[in-house]
């Protein structure tokens, strides 16, 4: 199947999944629990993951999937030449609380590189798409990342882990950024934060997340002209487009300054520990 056909398939599936998410919110009949004692998951997450997996399997039965609920084994990242990376609901806490920053994220990765990305936000009526080397779009219109180089005027997105004991080391990063930028936003969906960078609503974004949280959004931001990378070298054997630790995405003019700022905050935290 050609990349454009794959993109059309992914968009169709993401929109169907978005309709199911919106209907589940309307009906307000779903259970929830905590996995790993701290991360909220609902019945809808599993239902949407199942829907997406079944639709992909019907069209591409032999291609493996990495998905948050049904197929979360990271080993597949090392082994698969062709891989679908799926987050059925990015922003589950937002979904459960009635907030709008909720999306379906679907990426296709081939030979370790993200080739297409779809992020569909049913409550915002926005569908972001990208094909490697061909640009990025929102609702069919071309989008472009910010070109700001003024840190003091920049708006930065980030997020925090659900484990409370993991948060204190990140506070120094947050304080460093707040001291230098205009303000910080924490919207609760990594995929949509990346799409906000892609269309210039945010000037930069940094966080550590799972592959399904960022694979599609990273490509969308990159294709829109943002610079993408990591604060530190990635380990051998894991494709950079699937390695979620210490991601940094920013306007090209801000990237190096943001990287230096965040690394300096880490160094200060280590010196005080």
Phi, psi and omega in degrees: 000131181290155181306318180295322176295322177296319179297315180298320177297314182296321178296315179300315180294316182297321179290321175298316178297320178297321177297321179292322177296314180297321178293321178295321176296317181299317184282333178055039177235090177202148178268164178213157177205180178245126174265147185053026173071356185218352186246118182292136173220144181244166174302329182292323177305313181292319181296319181288321176300318178296316179301311182297315181298319179294320180293319178293318181296327180293327181264327184224073191294338186260005184262128184288161181229142170245111182225153191298320187260316188267328186221066186271008184293115183290346181301331181297335178296327182278333191261329191274132173281331178228127189213131171267133182241120195230129165244108185296320174221105171268117188105041182300319179298317176301315179302312183294333182262004176083016178273164190266342181281081182221139180206164169258134181235125180226125176233152171242126182244129179232128181052040175082000181242136175292125183255330175211153177217140176227128173232115183244123182250098188294328182274348176258354182056044180231134175234115180261138180219155175204146169239137182304123178081004185234006176097180183226152185220154168234120183052038176085356180255137181299138179237157184218140181286162176301151174246017183293143174240010183260102181302321184295339180256006186274148174250125191242136176255149175201185178204176183224149179292156179287333177290116184297327181286352176268352187278322185308316180298335181278346181295326180292322174301313182300315181296320179297317180294315181299329180287343186242338183257178177290314180189172181236143175240142176229096189264348173091011176214108181299318181300317180286328173301316179295323177292327175293325172295319182300325183256012172084008177286326171246147179267340180199160178209138175218147179179168168245122186218177178274160183305319183292338179289328193234348189303313180289313183296325179298314179296319180299315179296317181297315181291339177275357176108359176286156174266134184237147178177202183227156178289331184225161180301144178278149179291155177294146173092349177244123179302139180301327181288355177237003180266113191265359182280131172057049176287143171224128178225128186203169170302147182305327182285339182261343192304307184296320180294318177297317180298315179297319181296314183289321178294323177294322177296321177297316180297320178295322179296319180293323182291336181267350184275000000 
